[in-house]
Amino acid sequence: MDIYSILTLLGGFAFFLFGMNLMSGSLEKMWGGKLESLLKKTRSNKTRGLLLGGAITMALQSSSAVTVMLVGLVNSGVMNIGQSSTIVMGSNIGTTVTAWILALSGTQSDLPFLRIFRPELFYALPAVFGMIITMITKSDRKKTVGSALIGFSIIMTGMNMMTVSLNPLSQSATFLKILGLLKNPFIAVLIGTLVTAIARSSVASIAGLQCLAANGVISFSMAIPTIMGQNIGTCIRALISSRDANKNAKQVSLIHLLFNLIGTIVFLTVYCLTSHFMTLSFENMPTTLFEIALAHTIFNVATAIILFPFSKQLEKLSGLILKERTDGKEHENNYSFIDLRLLSTPSVAIRESNSKCKQMANITREMILASFGLIAKYEESTAKEIAKSEDLLDMYEDKLGSFLVKLATKEVSEADSQSVSRQLHSIVDFERIGDHAMNILGLAQELHTKKMQFSDIAKEETNVLISALTEIINSTIEAYVSNNVALAKHIEPLEEAIDRLINDIKEQHIARLKSGECQIEPGFIMSDLLTNCERVSDHCSNIAIAIIETPQLSFDAHEYIIELKKNSNSDFQHDFEMFKAKYSISE
């Protein structure tokens, strides 16, 4: 065999895979958070799940990528088996679209409309348009469109290289002898499975089959079983990915395998029986690119039609298989906090991490407000709940921090990159507020244990401070959860008013200590309480600044405050005066 042709074939395959990664990554960035929101809308509507599975697979250009994403979502408890099974079926239909697009590259016609699909234009024009868009636009979204077009051209270039390289190889007796193995339908299924599993892409293996068809070296009878095997091979990636997942998540990947395995058994049986009892005139004729795309589509659509009514039975069958393998040692609800498999689909991973950050924010709010309540009235049950919440916050920060650091290395859209940065900056402040809640809990315990109380005037001042802190906490969490920049801009003037209030309380308290109106020991507790309250408002300010400054890719809180005061911002001054009057103490 010609070594040059083999190298060209491998080079074309490399181009094809690189183009696939570039185009699918760009398409995913364009879809952004819509992927996850669409998945969650399926709920119990199976038809919608089937359609969405197809649509999302067309966006990601990989049914195995969709299945891996579903494994991650189910393993995190975000979705259930019922929602996932029909999406998996739809993903098999969605993956057929690429084969039709690739088939257009072989179009040869003198009709004006079809001339654009000639190979020399079909992969050249998108590259030209993609490069122009990428070079002249400043919009991140438009640049992503340009990247997708360039990726498509690279795919078609790889396809053309593979087709050209197979032309001399098709004259090789050794190559034809190897290809002759596909005449046995069972070997063809096995080879299709292995090649797809190694390539980790059914689209890539289908493209290879179409390249063989373009050179007229593969017959219809060789192509059909190979296509069936390719559909089985695309399940391997998800199966391997789910090996350490919980039972529900493993069922998702197993349903994908069962779907293609049952389809292969049914259609291979029908094909073999038909071929045995009937003489099919087209069976040994060379097949074409369009016929391979058609066969691929018929197999997946027909399998979906047959098995769609039996989705519940597929779920039960996968559950029975896994039950035998696990011997009841695995708990169905052993969910992962946030699954690392989601990193393979960054836009979905960002939405899930943001959802966890919002949960963390609300835990922080409940925790700090509960600790304030203990100052006025200590309750042991509340103290225990706060302590549990502190452990939970530590876990959130640890796992989310590690996840976000990995996520920050992924290629994502500008908006998604900003979201990751905002999350990374905020989770530290949420955890620190939790630490101060524990400190305040300790102070409340000391007051309770030693049966001490603040003086009446000190209680009044503390109530004013707690009211101000309650407002800044609620406003900060609301601004973070809704990403409300306008609300976040009210946090800094409120924080300045709280600082002023704390200074006034300190001065009044020192005066009362000197005059003997307040006792010394509760005075130490008051001093620590004021310090913790001041730190809580500082962390609220940090979170608000992260919300405001993230779009400008700036996170220097100190610099932001200096600029705010230096420019004598009228809105800031107005809000500051309003909050200062609202939260003041009498002399």
C-alpha positions in Angstrom: 0.0 0.0 0.0 1.1 3.6 -0.8 2.6 5.1 2.4 1.8 8.6 1.1 -1.8 7.8 0.7 -2.0 6.3 4.3 -0.4 9.5 5.7 -2.8 11.6 3.8 -5.7 9.5 5.0 -4.5 9.9 8.7 -4.0 13.6 8.1 -7.4 14.0 6.7 -8.9 12.2 9.6 -7.0 14.5 12.0 -8.3 17.5 10.1 -11.9 16.1 10.3 -11.7 15.5 14.1 -10.1 19.0 14.7 -12.8 20.7 12.6 -15.5 18.7 14.5 -14.2 19.9 17.8 -13.9 23.5 16.7 -17.4 23.6 15.1 -19.1 21.8 18.0 -17.3 23.9 20.6 -18.4 27.1 18.7 -22.0 25.9 18.3 -22.1 25.1 22.1 -20.9 28.6 22.9 -23.6 30.0 20.7 -26.2 28.0 22.5 -24.8 29.0 25.8 -27.1 28.4 28.8 -30.0 27.4 26.5 -28.8 23.8 26.4 -29.5 23.2 30.1 -32.7 25.2 30.3 -34.1 23.3 27.3 -33.2 20.0 28.9 -34.9 20.9 32.1 -38.1 21.9 30.2 -38.6 18.3 29.1 -40.0 17.2 32.4 -42.4 14.4 31.7 -43.2 15.3 28.1 -41.5 12.4 26.2 -42.2 13.8 22.7 -40.6 17.1 23.6 -37.6 15.2 25.1 -37.2 13.3 21.8 -37.3 16.5 19.7 -34.9 18.4 22.1 -32.5 15.4 22.1 -32.3 15.7 18.3 -31.9 19.5 18.4 -29.2 19.5 21.1 -27.3 16.8 19.3 -27.3 18.9 16.2 -25.8 21.7 18.2 -23.1 19.5 19.9 -22.5 17.3 16.8 -22.2 14.2 19.0 -24.8 11.9 20.5 -22.2 10.5 22.9 -21.5 14.1 24.2 -25.2 14.5 24.9 -25.3 11.2 26.7 -22.2 12.1 28.8 -23.9 15.4 29.7 -27.1 13.6 30.7 -25.0 11.2 32.9 -23.6 14.2 34.7 -26.9 15.9 35.2 -28.6 12.7 36.5 -25.6 11.9 38.7 -26.0 15.4 40.2 -29.7 14.9 40.8 -30.7 17.7 38.4 -32.5 15.3 36.0 -34.1 11.9 36.4 -34.2 8.8 34.2 -37.7 9.5 32.9 -36.5 12.8 31.5 -33.3 11.4 30.0 -34.4 8.2 28.2 -36.3 9.9 25.3 -33.6 12.6 25.0 -31.1 9.8 24.4 -33.4 8.4 21.6 -33.6 11.9 20.1 -29.9 12.3 20.2 -29.5 9.3 17.9 -31.8 11.0 15.3 -29.9 14.3 15.7 -26.6 12.8 14.8 -27.8 11.8 11.3 -27.9 15.4 10.1 -24.2 15.6 9.8 -24.1 12.6 7.4 -26.5 14.5 5.1 -24.3 17.6 5.1 -21.3 15.5 4.3 -23.2 13.8 1.5 -23.6 17.2 -0.1 -19.9 17.5 -0.6 -20.1 14.8 -3.2 -22.7 16.6 -5.2 -21.9 17.0 -8.9 -24.4 18.9 -11.0 -24.6 21.6 -13.6 -27.8 23.0 -12.0 -27.0 26.6 -10.8 -28.5 26.0 -7.4 -26.5 22.8 -6.8 -23.2 24.2 -8.0 -22.5 25.7 -4.6 -22.3 22.2 -3.1 -19.4 21.2 -5.3 -16.4 20.3 -3.1 -14.2 23.2 -4.3 -16.9 25.7 -3.2 -18.6 23.8 -0.4 -15.7 24.0 2.0 -13.9 27.1 0.6 -16.8 29.6 1.0 -17.5 29.0 4.7 -13.8 29.4 5.4 -13.7 32.8 3.6 -16.8 34.1 5.3 -15.7 32.7 8.7 -12.3 34.4 8.5 -13.8 37.7 7.4 -16.3 37.6 10.3 -13.6 36.7 12.8 -11.3 39.5 11.6 -13.7 42.4 11.3 -16.2 41.9 14.1 -15.7 42.8 17.8 -18.8 40.8 18.9 -17.9 37.6 20.8 -21.0 36.0 19.4 -20.2 36.9 15.8 -16.6 35.6 16.3 -18.1 32.4 17.5 -20.2 32.1 14.3 -17.0 32.7 12.3 -15.2 30.0 14.2 -18.1 27.6 13.5 -17.8 28.3 9.8 -14.0 27.8 9.8 -14.5 24.5 11.7 -17.0 23.4 9.1 -14.5 24.1 6.3 -11.8 22.2 8.1 -14.2 19.2 8.4 -14.9 19.3 4.7 -11.1 19.7 4.0 -10.5 16.6 6.0 -13.3 14.8 4.3 -11.8 15.7 0.9 -8.3 14.6 2.0 -9.6 11.2 3.1 -11.6 10.7 -0.1 -8.5 11.6 -2.3 -6.2 9.4 -0.3 -8.5 6.4 -0.6 -8.5 6.6 -4.4 -5.0 5.0 -4.8 -5.6 2.7 -1.8 -8.7 1.4 -3.5 -6.4 -0.1 -6.2 -4.4 -2.0 -3.5 -5.1 -5.7 -3.3 -4.2 -5.7 0.4 -6.6 -2.9 1.2 -9.4 -4.5 -0.7 -8.8 -7.8 1.1 -9.1 -6.0 4.5 -12.2 -4.3 3.3 -13.6 -7.6 2.2 -14.0 -8.5 5.8 -17.1 -6.3 5.8 -18.9 -8.7 3.6 -19.6 -10.8 6.7 -22.4 -8.7 8.4 -21.4 -9.8 12.0 -17.7 -8.8 11.4 -19.0 -5.5 9.8 -21.0 -4.7 13.0 -17.9 -5.5 15.1 -15.6 -3.4 13.0 -18.1 -0.5 12.9 -18.3 -0.7 16.7 -14.6 -0.8 17.3 -13.7 2.0 14.9 -16.3 4.3 16.3 -15.3 3.5 19.9 -11.7 4.3 19.1 -12.5 7.5 17.2 -15.1 8.4 19.9 -17.3 9.8 17.2 -20.0 8.1 15.1 -19.9 11.2 12.8 -16.2 10.6 12.1 -16.7 6.9 11.4 -19.7 7.6 9.2 -17.6 10.1 7.3 -15.0 7.5 6.7 -17.6 5.1 5.4 -18.8 7.9 3.0 -15.3 8.4 1.8 -15.1 4.7 0.9 -18.4 5.1 -0.9 -17.1 8.1 -2.8 -14.3 5.8 -4.2 -16.8 3.1 -5.1 -15.2 0.4 -3.0 -18.0 -0.4 -0.5 -21.3 -2.1 -1.4 -24.7 -1.7 0.2 -24.4 -5.0 1.9 -21.1 -4.0 3.5 -22.3 -0.5 4.6 -25.6 -1.5 6.3 -24.2 -3.7 9.1 -21.2 -1.3 9.5 -23.6 1.6 10.2 -25.4 -0.5 12.8 -22.1 -1.2 14.5 -21.1 2.5 14.4 -24.3 3.3 16.3 -23.3 0.8 19.0 -19.7 2.2 19.1 -20.9 5.7 19.9 -22.3 4.4 23.2 -18.9 3.3 24.6 -17.7 6.8 25.6 -20.7 7.4 27.8 -20.5 3.9 29.3 -16.9 4.4 30.3 -17.7 7.9 31.6 -20.5 6.5 33.9 -18.4 3.8 35.5 -18.1 5.7 38.8 -21.6 7.3 38.7 -24.6 6.3 40.7 -27.1 3.8 39.5 -29.5 6.3 37.9 -26.7 7.9 35.9 -25.4 4.5 34.8 -28.9 3.7 33.5 -28.7 6.7 31.1 -25.6 5.3 29.3 -27.0 1.8 29.4 -30.3 2.9 27.9 -28.3 4.5 25.0 -26.5 1.2 24.5 -29.7 -0.9 24.7 -31.4 1.4 22.2 -28.8 0.9 19.6 -28.2 -2.8 20.5 -31.9 -3.7 20.2 -32.2 -1.7 17.0 -29.2 -3.6 15.5 -30.5 -7.0 16.5 -33.9 -6.2 15.0 -32.7 -4.7 11.7 -29.7 -7.1 11.3 -32.1 -10.0 11.7 -34.6 -8.5 9.1 -31.7 -7.7 6.7 -30.1 -11.2 7.0 -33.5 -13.0 6.5 -34.4 -10.8 3.6 -31.0 -11.3 2.0 -31.2 -15.1 2.5 -34.7 -15.7 1.1 -34.7 -12.9 -1.6 -32.3 -11.8 -4.2 -31.7 -8.1 -3.7 -30.4 -6.5 -7.0 -28.8 -3.5 -5.2 -27.1 -5.6 -2.5 -23.7 -5.9 -4.1 -23.7 -2.7 -6.0 -21.4 0.2 -4.8 -23.2 2.5 -2.5 -23.1 6.3 -2.5 -22.7 9.0 0.1 -26.4 9.8 0.0 -27.4 6.2 0.4 -25.2 5.9 3.5 -26.8 9.0 5.0 -30.2 7.6 4.1 -29.5 4.2 5.7 -28.1 5.9 8.8 -31.2 8.0 9.1 -33.6 5.2 8.5 -31.9 3.0 11.1 -32.0 5.7 13.8 -35.5 7.0 13.1 -37.1 3.6 12.7 -35.4 2.4 15.9 -36.8 5.5 17.8 -40.3 4.9 16.4 -40.2 1.2 17.5 -38.7 1.8 21.0 -40.3 5.2 21.8 -43.5 3.6 23.3 -41.3 1.3 25.3 -39.1 3.9 27.0 -40.4 2.8 30.5 -39.5 -0.8 29.7 -36.0 0.3 28.7 -35.6 2.1 32.0 -36.8 -1.1 33.9 -34.5 -3.3 31.8 -31.5 -1.1 32.5 -32.4 -1.1 36.1 -32.6 -4.9 36.3 -29.2 -5.3 34.6 -27.5 -2.9 36.9 -29.3 -4.4 40.0 -27.7 -7.8 39.2 -24.3 -6.2 38.7 -24.3 -4.1 41.9 -26.1 -6.7 44.1 -28.0 -3.9 45.8 -24.9 -2.3 47.2 -25.4 1.0 45.4 -28.0 3.5 46.5 -30.0 5.2 43.7 -29.9 8.6 45.4 -26.2 8.7 46.0 -25.9 12.0 44.0 -22.8 13.9 43.2 -22.6 17.5 44.5 -21.6 18.7 41.0 -20.5 16.2 38.4 -17.1 16.6 36.7 -18.6 15.1 33.5 -20.4 18.3 33.0 -17.0 19.9 32.2 -17.2 18.3 28.8 -20.1 20.7 28.1 -18.9 24.0 29.6 -22.0 26.0 29.0 -24.1 23.5 31.0 -21.4 23.2 33.7 -21.4 27.0 34.2 -25.2 27.0 34.7 -25.0 24.2 37.2 -22.1 25.8 39.1 -24.1 29.1 39.1 -27.1 27.2 40.5 -24.9 25.8 43.3 -23.5 29.3 44.0 -27.0 30.7 44.4 -27.8 27.8 46.9 -24.6 28.8 48.7 -25.7 32.4 48.8 -29.1 31.6 50.3 -27.5 29.3 52.9 -25.2 32.2 53.9 -28.2 34.5 54.2 -30.2 32.2 56.5 -27.1 31.5 58.5 -26.0 35.1 59.3 -29.6 36.3 59.9 -30.2 33.4 62.3 -27.0 34.3 64.2 -28.2 37.9 64.6 -31.4 36.5 66.1 -29.4 34.6 68.8 -28.0 37.9 70.2 -31.5 38.9 71.3 -32.8 35.4 72.2 -30.5 32.3 72.3 -31.9 29.0 71.2 -29.8 25.8 71.2 -31.6 24.3 68.2 -30.9 27.4 66.1 -27.2 27.2 67.2 -27.0 23.6 66.0 -28.5 24.5 62.6 -26.0 27.3 62.1 -23.1 24.9 62.9 -24.5 22.4 60.3 -24.7 25.2 57.8 -21.1 26.2 58.4 -20.0 22.6 57.5 -22.2 22.8 54.4 -20.7 26.2 53.3 -17.2 24.8 53.7 -18.1 21.9 51.5 -19.7 24.2 48.9 -16.6 26.4 48.8 -14.2 23.5 48.5 -16.1 21.6 45.7 -17.2 24.7 43.8 -13.8 26.3 44.0 -12.1 23.1 42.5 -14.8 22.8 39.9 -14.7 26.5 38.8 -10.9 26.4 38.6 -11.2 23.5 36.1 -14.0 25.3 34.3 -12.0 28.5 33.9 -9.6 26.7 31.6 -12.4 25.8 29.1 -13.1 27.7 25.9 -16.4 29.6 26.6 -18.2 32.7 25.5 -17.4 36.1 27.0 -20.6 36.1 29.0 -19.9 32.6 30.4 -16.3 33.6 31.3 -17.7 36.6 33.2 -20.1 34.3 35.1 -17.2 32.0 36.1 -15.2 34.9 37.4 -18.1 36.3 39.4 -18.7 32.9 40.9 -15.0 32.4 41.8 -14.9 35.8 43.5 -18.1 35.4 45.4 -17.9 32.0 46.9 -15.0 33.0 49.1 -17.0 35.9 50.5 -20.0 33.7 51.1 -17.9 31.3 53.1 -16.3 34.2 55.1 -19.7 35.6 56.0 -20.5 32.1 57.3 -17.3 32.2 59.5 -18.5 35.5 61.0 -21.9 34.0 61.6 -20.2 31.3 63.7 -18.2 34.0 65.5 -21.5 35.8 66.3 -22.9 32.5 67.5 -20.0 32.1 69.8 -20.6 35.6 71.3 -24.3 34.8 71.7 -23.4 31.5 73.5 -21.1 33.4 75.8 -23.8 35.9 76.7 -26.2 33.0 77.4 -23.8 30.9 79.3 -22.6 33.7 81.6 -26.1 35.1 81.9 -25.0 38.5 80.7 -26.9 41.2 78.9 -26.2 44.4 77.1 -27.6 47.6 78.6 -30.9 48.8 77.3 -29.3 51.6 75.2 -26.7 49.1 73.8 -29.6 46.8 72.8 -31.3 49.6 71.0 -28.1 50.4 69.1 -27.5 46.8 68.3 -31.0 46.5 66.9 -30.4 49.4 64.6 -27.2 47.8 63.4 -28.8 44.4 62.9 -31.6 46.1 60.8 -29.0 47.7 58.6 -27.0 44.4 58.2 -30.3 42.6 57.4 -30.9 45.0 54.6 -27.4 44.8 53.2 -27.4 40.9 53.4 -30.8 40.6 51.7 -29.9 43.2 49.0 -26.6 41.5 48.3 -28.0 38.0 48.0 -30.9 39.2 45.8 -28.4 41.2 43.6 -26.2 38.1 43.3 -29.0 35.6 42.6 -30.6 37.8 39.9 -27.3 39.3 38.7 -28.9 42.7 39.3 -26.2 45.4 38.7 -28.5 48.3 39.6 -29.3 46.8 43.0 -25.6 45.9 43.6 -24.8 49.6 43.2 -26.8 50.4 46.3 -24.6 48.1 48.4 -21.5 50.2 48.7 -23.2 53.4 50.0 -25.1 51.2 52.5 -21.8 49.6 53.6 -20.3 53.1 54.1 -23.4 54.0 56.2 -22.9 50.8 58.3 -19.2 51.7 58.9 -20.3 55.1 60.1 -23.0 53.6 62.3 -20.5 51.1 63.8 -18.0 54.0 64.6 -20.8 55.9 66.3 -21.8 52.9 68.3 -18.2 52.3 69.4 -17.8 55.9 70.5 -21.1 55.8 72.5 -20.2 52.5 74.0 -16.7 53.7 75.1 -18.4 56.7 76.7 -20.8 54.5 78.6 -18.0 52.2 79.8 -16.1 55.2 81.2 -19.2 56.5 82.9 -20.0 53.0 84.3 -23.4 52.7 82.5 -22.2 49.5 80.8 -20.2 46.6 82.4 -16.7 45.8 81.1 -17.2 42.1 80.4 -20.3 42.5 78.1 -18.3 45.4 76.6 -15.7 43.1 75.3 -18.4 41.0 73.6 -20.0 44.2 72.2 -16.6 45.1 70.7 -16.2 41.7 69.0 -19.8 41.8 67.8 -19.1 45.2 66.1 -15.9 43.9 64.5 -17.7 40.9 63.0 -20.6 43.0 61.8 -18.2 45.3 60.1 -16.5 42.4 58.3 -19.9 41.0 57.2 -20.7 44.3 55.5 -17.2 44.4 53.9 -17.8 41.0 52.3 -21.2 42.1 51.1 -19.4 45.0 49.4 -17.0 42.6 47.8 -19.8 40.5 46.3 -21.6 43.6 45.0 -18.4 44.9 43.4 -17.8 41.5 41.7 -21.3 41.8 40.2 -20.7 45.4 39.0 -17.1 45.0 37.8 -17.3 41.6 36.2 -18.5 42.9 32.8 -15.5 45.3 32.8 -13.2 42.4 33.6 -12.0 44.3 36.7 -12.1 42.9 40.2 -10.1 45.4 42.3 -12.6 46.4 45.1 -10.2 48.9 46.6 -9.7 50.7 43.3 -13.4 50.7 42.6 -14.2 52.4 45.9 -11.4 55.0 45.4 -12.8 55.8 41.9 -16.3 56.0 43.3 -15.4 58.5 46.0 -12.9 60.5 43.9 -15.5 61.2 41.2 -18.0 62.3 43.8 -20.7 60.1 42.4 -24.1 61.9 43.0 -26.0 58.6 43.2 -23.6 57.2 45.7 -23.8 60.4 47.9 -27.6 60.4 47.7 -27.8 56.8 48.7 -25.2 57.2 51.4 -27.1 60.2 53.0 -30.4 58.2 52.8 -28.9 55.2 54.5 -27.1 57.3 57.1 -30.4 59.0 58.1 -32.3 55.7 58.1 -29.8 53.9 60.3 -28.7 56.4 62.9 -28.5 56.3 66.7 -29.4 59.1 69.1 -26.6 60.8 71.0 
